[in-house]
Structures are given as C-alpha cells and as structure tokens.
C-alpha cells in the first residue's frame, strides 16, 4: 500500500505547523489544524478552555506515535 506524504501546513488560527489531515473550521470553512478543529467543536457545546486542554492532552497521549 502506498504511504501518503503530507505537506506541512500552518494553521491560520494557532500558527502551528502540522502534517495531519486538516479539520474544517466551523467559523469560515477554512482548513485548520486538528487541535483547533477539536477546540471549535468543543466550544460549540460549551466546553471551557481548561477542559479542552485536558481533552486534547488525553487525545495526544492516546495517539502519540500512531502516525
């Protein structure tokens, strides 16, 4: 199976350079990094910044090294 090589992109919201598949912003439909996509989704259901940080930490811990 062919391995996909992703071109590094810079997230317009946070400035992070990422190679994962981009998320689509709920605000303007532009491509954003997966973390900002997760934050936008969590914000839309009223999750605060501190809880978002915890959730993202768990996600990163769980999927670290699986790329």
N, CA, C and O atoms as CSV, one atom per row, in Angstrom:
chain,resi,resn,atom,element,x,y,z
A,1,UNK,N,N,0.839,-1.177,0.000
A,1,UNK,CA,C,0.000,0.000,0.000
A,1,UNK,C,C,0.889,1.247,0.000
A,1,UNK,O,O,1.907,1.296,0.690
A,2,UNK,N,N,0.500,2.221,-0.760
A,2,UNK,CA,C,1.249,3.472,-0.839
A,2,UNK,C,C,1.101,4.289,0.437
A,2,UNK,O,O,0.006,4.423,0.984
A,3,UNK,N,N,2.206,4.823,0.893
A,3,UNK,CA,C,2.160,5.704,2.064
A,3,UNK,C,C,1.972,7.138,1.593
A,3,UNK,O,O,2.679,7.608,0.701
A,4,UNK,N,N,1.024,7.820,2.193
A,4,UNK,CA,C,0.781,9.218,1.826
A,4,UNK,C,C,1.759,10.129,2.544
A,4,UNK,O,O,1.977,10.010,3.750
A,5,UNK,N,N,2.335,11.025,1.792
A,5,UNK,CA,C,3.225,12.026,2.375
A,5,UNK,C,C,2.446,13.325,2.393
A,5,UNK,O,O,2.017,13.821,1.352
A,6,UNK,N,N,2.269,13.863,3.567
A,6,UNK,CA,C,1.504,15.097,3.715
A,6,UNK,C,C,2.444,16.294,3.742
A,6,UNK,O,O,3.491,16.270,4.389
A,7,UNK,N,N,2.056,17.322,3.039
A,7,UNK,CA,C,2.819,18.565,3.007
A,7,UNK,C,C,2.546,19.341,4.280
A,7,UNK,O,O,1.388,19.507,4.661
A,8,UNK,N,N,3.587,19.822,4.949
A,8,UNK,CA,C,3.356,20.630,6.153
A,8,UNK,C,C,2.525,21.874,5.827
A,8,UNK,O,O,2.748,22.548,4.822
A,9,UNK,N,N,1.572,22.153,6.699
A,9,UNK,CA,C,0.722,23.327,6.567
A,9,UNK,C,C,0.769,24.107,7.874
A,9,UNK,O,O,1.054,23.541,8.929
A,10,UNK,N,N,0.492,25.395,7.806
A,10,UNK,CA,C,0.451,26.229,9.001
A,10,UNK,C,C,-0.993,26.580,9.300
A,10,UNK,O,O,-1.718,27.064,8.431
A,11,UNK,N,N,-1.404,26.335,10.526
A,11,UNK,CA,C,-2.772,26.624,10.944
A,11,UNK,C,C,-2.967,28.139,11.058
A,11,UNK,O,O,-2.189,28.811,11.734
A,12,UNK,N,N,-4.002,28.680,10.399
A,12,UNK,CA,C,-4.233,30.113,10.472
A,12,UNK,C,C,-4.753,30.584,11.831
A,12,UNK,O,O,-4.712,31.779,12.125
A,13,UNK,N,N,-5.239,29.666,12.654
A,13,UNK,CA,C,-5.766,30.052,13.973
A,13,UNK,C,C,-4.686,30.105,15.044
A,13,UNK,O,O,-4.624,31.055,15.824
A,14,UNK,N,N,-3.828,29.074,15.080
A,14,UNK,CA,C,-2.847,28.986,16.171
A,14,UNK,C,C,-1.398,29.114,15.705
A,14,UNK,O,O,-0.499,29.307,16.522
A,15,UNK,N,N,-1.168,29.006,14.393
A,15,UNK,CA,C,0.183,29.136,13.859
A,15,UNK,C,C,1.012,27.865,13.894
A,15,UNK,O,O,2.170,27.872,13.475
A,16,UNK,N,N,0.437,26.767,14.389
A,16,UNK,CA,C,1.176,25.505,14.471
A,16,UNK,C,C,1.354,24.904,13.076
A,16,UNK,O,O,0.442,24.942,12.250
A,17,UNK,N,N,2.537,24.353,12.827
A,17,UNK,CA,C,2.789,23.632,11.586
A,17,UNK,C,C,2.384,22.182,11.841
A,17,UNK,O,O,2.807,21.570,12.822
A,18,UNK,N,N,1.557,21.642,10.943
A,18,UNK,CA,C,1.059,20.286,11.123
A,18,UNK,C,C,1.080,19.530,9.798
A,18,UNK,O,O,1.072,20.134,8.725
A,19,UNK,N,N,1.106,18.198,9.889
A,19,UNK,CA,C,1.088,17.363,8.693
A,19,UNK,C,C,-0.113,16.428,8.681
A,19,UNK,O,O,-0.329,15.713,7.703
A,20,UNK,N,N,-0.898,16.424,9.755
A,20,UNK,CA,C,-2.093,15.589,9.800
A,20,UNK,C,C,-3.139,16.125,8.826
A,20,UNK,O,O,-3.019,17.234,8.306
A,21,UNK,N,N,-4.147,15.325,8.599
A,21,UNK,CA,C,-5.258,15.766,7.751
A,21,UNK,C,C,-5.921,16.972,8.423
A,21,UNK,O,O,-6.211,16.923,9.619
A,22,UNK,N,N,-6.162,18.040,7.681
A,22,UNK,CA,C,-6.744,19.231,8.303
A,22,UNK,C,C,-8.209,19.045,8.679
A,22,UNK,O,O,-8.927,18.233,8.094
A,23,UNK,N,N,-8.627,19.821,9.670
A,23,UNK,CA,C,-10.048,19.924,10.017
A,23,UNK,C,C,-10.606,21.114,9.240
A,23,UNK,O,O,-9.851,21.930,8.712
A,24,UNK,N,N,-11.909,21.201,9.178
A,24,UNK,CA,C,-12.553,22.331,8.516
A,24,UNK,C,C,-13.146,23.237,9.586
A,24,UNK,O,O,-13.926,22.792,10.427
A,25,UNK,N,N,-12.770,24.506,9.547
A,25,UNK,CA,C,-13.255,25.456,10.542
A,25,UNK,C,C,-14.769,25.589,10.475
A,25,UNK,O,O,-15.350,25.686,9.394
A,26,UNK,N,N,-15.393,25.592,11.636
A,26,UNK,CA,C,-16.834,25.815,11.728
A,26,UNK,C,C,-17.167,27.287,11.515
A,26,UNK,O,O,-18.316,27.638,11.242
A,27,UNK,N,N,-16.158,28.146,11.640
A,27,UNK,CA,C,-16.371,29.583,11.517
A,27,UNK,C,C,-16.431,30.025,10.058
A,27,UNK,O,O,-17.370,30.704,9.644
A,28,UNK,N,N,-15.410,29.630,9.277
A,28,UNK,CA,C,-15.351,30.124,7.899
A,28,UNK,C,C,-15.076,29.048,6.846
A,28,UNK,O,O,-14.919,29.362,5.666
A,29,UNK,N,N,-15.019,27.794,7.263
A,29,UNK,CA,C,-14.820,26.705,6.313
A,29,UNK,C,C,-13.390,26.508,5.844
A,29,UNK,O,O,-13.137,25.681,4.969
A,30,UNK,N,N,-12.452,27.252,6.410
A,30,UNK,CA,C,-11.054,27.124,6.000
A,30,UNK,C,C,-10.412,25.911,6.677
A,30,UNK,O,O,-10.894,25.456,7.714
A,31,UNK,N,N,-9.325,25.382,6.098
A,31,UNK,CA,C,-8.620,24.273,6.739
A,31,UNK,C,C,-7.849,24.774,7.958
A,31,UNK,O,O,-7.170,25.799,7.896
A,32,UNK,N,N,-7.961,24.043,9.063
A,32,UNK,CA,C,-7.254,24.360,10.305
A,32,UNK,C,C,-6.657,23.074,10.853
A,32,UNK,O,O,-7.018,21.985,10.409
A,33,UNK,N,N,-5.753,23.188,11.808
A,33,UNK,CA,C,-5.127,22.001,12.379
A,33,UNK,C,C,-6.156,21.189,13.172
A,33,UNK,O,O,-7.166,21.734,13.616
A,34,UNK,N,N,-5.905,19.910,13.347
A,34,UNK,CA,C,-6.849,19.061,14.075
A,34,UNK,C,C,-7.152,19.554,15.494
A,34,UNK,O,O,-8.287,19.438,15.956
A,35,UNK,N,N,-6.156,20.097,16.181
A,35,UNK,CA,C,-6.402,20.595,17.541
A,35,UNK,C,C,-7.385,21.764,17.537
A,35,UNK,O,O,-8.286,21.816,18.374
A,36,UNK,N,N,-7.223,22.687,16.617
A,36,UNK,CA,C,-8.151,23.820,16.535
A,36,UNK,C,C,-9.540,23.336,16.120
A,36,UNK,O,O,-10.545,23.880,16.578
A,37,UNK,N,N,-9.606,22.332,15.269
A,37,UNK,CA,C,-10.890,21.754,14.898
A,37,UNK,C,C,-11.588,21.140,16.104
A,37,UNK,O,O,-12.796,21.301,16.281
A,38,UNK,N,N,-10.827,20.440,16.925
A,38,UNK,CA,C,-11.383,19.852,18.141
A,38,UNK,C,C,-11.839,20.952,19.090
A,38,UNK,O,O,-12.916,20.862,19.679
A,39,UNK,N,N,-11.018,21.990,19.238
A,39,UNK,CA,C,-11.401,23.112,20.117
A,39,UNK,C,C,-12.693,23.782,19.648
A,39,UNK,O,O,-13.564,24.089,20.462
A,40,UNK,N,N,-12.817,24.009,18.343
A,40,UNK,CA,C,-14.034,24.634,17.820
A,40,UNK,C,C,-15.255,23.752,18.108
A,40,UNK,O,O,-16.313,24.259,18.481
A,41,UNK,N,N,-15.109,22.456,17.938
A,41,UNK,CA,C,-16.221,21.542,18.205
A,41,UNK,C,C,-16.602,21.569,19.689
A,41,UNK,O,O,-17.782,21.611,20.037
A,42,UNK,N,N,-15.590,21.545,20.552
A,42,UNK,CA,C,-15.857,21.563,21.989
A,42,UNK,C,C,-16.466,22.898,22.427
A,42,UNK,O,O,-17.373,22.927,23.259
A,43,UNK,N,N,-15.965,23.998,21.866
A,43,UNK,CA,C,-16.533,25.317,22.177
A,43,UNK,C,C,-18.009,25.367,21.789
A,43,UNK,O,O,-18.817,25.980,22.487
A,44,UNK,N,N,-18.359,24.720,20.676
A,44,UNK,CA,C,-19.740,24.772,20.186
A,44,UNK,C,C,-20.722,24.093,21.142
A,44,UNK,O,O,-21.925,24.348,21.080
A,45,UNK,N,N,-20.216,23.234,22.020
A,45,UNK,CA,C,-21.090,22.594,23.006
A,45,UNK,C,C,-20.826,23.124,24.418
A,45,UNK,O,O,-21.257,22.530,25.406
A,46,UNK,N,N,-20.118,24.240,24.493
A,46,UNK,CA,C,-19.947,24.930,25.773
A,46,UNK,C,C,-18.828,24.446,26.666
A,46,UNK,O,O,-18.823,24.749,27.860
A,47,UNK,N,N,-17.876,23.701,26.123
A,47,UNK,CA,C,-16.746,23.219,26.922
A,47,UNK,C,C,-15.720,24.346,27.041
A,47,UNK,O,O,-15.324,24.937,26.036
A,48,UNK,N,N,-15.294,24.642,28.265
A,48,UNK,CA,C,-14.337,25.712,28.524
A,48,UNK,C,C,-12.912,25.354,28.139
A,48,UNK,O,O,-12.591,24.192,27.890
A,49,UNK,N,N,-12.072,26.365,28.097
A,49,UNK,CA,C,-10.678,26.217,27.651
A,49,UNK,C,C,-9.898,25.206,28.498
A,49,UNK,O,O,-9.151,24.392,27.956
A,50,UNK,N,N,-10.066,25.255,29.802
A,50,UNK,CA,C,-9.319,24.343,30.676
A,50,UNK,C,C,-9.688,22.886,30.396
A,50,UNK,O,O,-8.811,22.025,30.323
A,51,UNK,N,N,-10.963,22.616,30.241
A,51,UNK,CA,C,-11.415,21.260,29.939
A,51,UNK,C,C,-10.962,20.840,28.536
A,51,UNK,O,O,-10.629,19.675,28.317
A,52,UNK,N,N,-10.947,21.781,27.586
A,52,UNK,CA,C,-10.444,21.486,26.241
A,52,UNK,C,C,-8.991,21.034,26.311
A,52,UNK,O,O,-8.599,20.073,25.648
A,53,UNK,N,N,-8.189,21.739,27.125
A,53,UNK,CA,C,-6.779,21.372,27.277
A,53,UNK,C,C,-6.638,19.945,27.801
A,53,UNK,O,O,-5.789,19.188,27.329
A,54,UNK,N,N,-7.466,19.580,28.772
A,54,UNK,CA,C,-7.421,18.218,29.333
A,54,UNK,C,C,-7.779,17.184,28.257
A,54,UNK,O,O,-7.111,16.160,28.113
A,55,UNK,N,N,-8.836,17.473,27.513
A,55,UNK,CA,C,-9.295,16.542,26.466
A,55,UNK,C,C,-8.223,16.370,25.391
A,55,UNK,O,O,-7.925,15.251,24.975
A,56,UNK,N,N,-7.645,17.489,24.945
A,56,UNK,CA,C,-6.592,17.399,23.929
A,56,UNK,C,C,-5.371,16.653,24.463
A,56,UNK,O,O,-4.727,15.911,23.722
A,57,UNK,N,N,-5.052,16.841,25.729
A,57,UNK,CA,C,-3.938,16.113,26.345
A,57,UNK,C,C,-4.165,14.611,26.305
A,57,UNK,O,O,-3.247,13.842,26.018
A,58,UNK,N,N,-5.395,14.198,26.594
A,58,UNK,CA,C,-5.739,12.774,26.549
A,58,UNK,C,C,-5.638,12.242,25.124
A,58,UNK,O,O,-5.110,11.155,24.893
A,59,UNK,N,N,-6.144,13.010,24.183
A,59,UNK,CA,C,-6.071,12.594,22.773
A,59,UNK,C,C,-4.610,12.423,22.343
A,59,UNK,O,O,-4.256,11.415,21.731
A,60,UNK,N,N,-3.772,13.398,22.660
A,60,UNK,CA,C,-2.357,13.318,22.268
A,60,UNK,C,C,-1.653,12.148,22.941
A,60,UNK,O,O,-0.831,11.469,22.325
A,61,UNK,N,N,-1.980,11.919,24.203
A,61,UNK,CA,C,-1.377,10.813,24.938
A,61,UNK,C,C,-1.780,9.473,24.320
A,61,UNK,O,O,-0.948,8.579,24.167
A,62,UNK,N,N,-3.047,9.342,23.971
A,62,UNK,CA,C,-3.566,8.085,23.421
A,62,UNK,C,C,-2.974,7.773,22.050
A,62,UNK,O,O,-2.611,6.630,21.774
A,63,UNK,N,N,-2.878,8.796,21.185
A,63,UNK,CA,C,-2.468,8.560,19.799
A,63,UNK,C,C,-1.007,8.903,19.510
A,63,UNK,O,O,-0.598,8.908,18.349
A,64,UNK,N,N,-0.230,9.185,20.525
A,64,UNK,CA,C,1.181,9.503,20.335
A,64,UNK,C,C,1.896,8.325,19.676
A,64,UNK,O,O,1.838,7.198,20.169
A,65,UNK,N,N,2.554,8.591,18.583
A,65,UNK,CA,C,3.335,7.562,17.915
A,65,UNK,C,C,2.551,6.639,16.992
A,65,UNK,O,O,3.120,5.687,16.459
A,66,UNK,N,N,1.274,6.892,16.790
A,66,UNK,CA,C,0.471,6.026,15.918
A,66,UNK,C,C,0.427,6.493,14.484
A,66,UNK,O,O,-0.273,5.882,13.676
A,67,UNK,N,N,1.133,7.538,14.128
A,67,UNK,CA,C,1.094,8.052,12.746
A,67,UNK,C,C,1.975,7.266,11.841
A,67,UNK,O,O,2.059,7.563,10.650
